[in-house]
């Protein structure tokens, strides 16, 4: 957003493009953790020990 603000102040981009860039950066910041959570935690739920080995596979 800082780079977009510099471009806006320098007259390289107009206010409409600046708004789109700010909204796009906010949306990607909010959506990314949700997508990562779904990718990393899909599959069976179980209990894991410190080494990452599955102790209980949800039986």
C-alpha positions in Angstrom: 0.0 0.0 0.0 3.0 2.3 0.6 4.1 1.9 -3.0 0.6 2.6 -4.3 0.4 5.7 -2.1 3.8 6.9 -3.5 2.4 6.3 -7.0 -0.7 8.2 -6.2 1.2 11.2 -4.8 3.6 11.2 -7.8 0.6 11.2 -10.2 1.6 7.9 -11.8 -1.8 6.3 -10.9 -5.1 7.9 -10.3 -7.4 7.5 -7.3 -9.5 4.7 -8.8 -6.5 2.5 -9.4 -5.3 3.3 -5.9 -8.6 2.2 -4.4 -8.5 -1.1 -6.3 -4.9 -1.8 -5.2 -5.8 -1.1 -1.5 -8.9 -3.3 -1.7 -6.9 -6.1 -3.4 -4.2 -6.0 -0.8 -6.7 -6.1 2.0 -8.6 -9.0 0.5 -5.5 -11.0 -0.1 -4.4 -10.4 3.5 -7.7 -11.6 4.9 -8.3 -14.5 2.5 -4.8 -16.1 2.6 -4.9 -17.4 6.2 -8.3 -18.9 5.6 -7.1 -20.8 2.5 -3.9 -21.9 4.3 -5.9 -23.2 7.2 -8.1 -25.3 4.9 -5.1 -26.7 3.1 -3.0 -27.6 6.1 -5.8 -29.1 8.2 -7.6 -31.1 5.6 -7.8 -34.9 6.1 -8.1 -36.8 9.3 -8.1 -35.0 12.7 -6.0 -36.6 15.3 -3.7 -36.0 18.2 0.0 -35.4 17.4 3.0 -35.7 19.6 6.0 -33.3 19.6 7.7 -35.1 16.7 4.6 -34.8 14.5 3.6 -38.4 14.6 -0.1 -39.2 14.8 -1.1 -40.7 18.1 -4.9 -41.0 17.6 -6.3 -40.8 14.1 -9.8 -39.9 15.2 -11.0 -43.5 15.8 
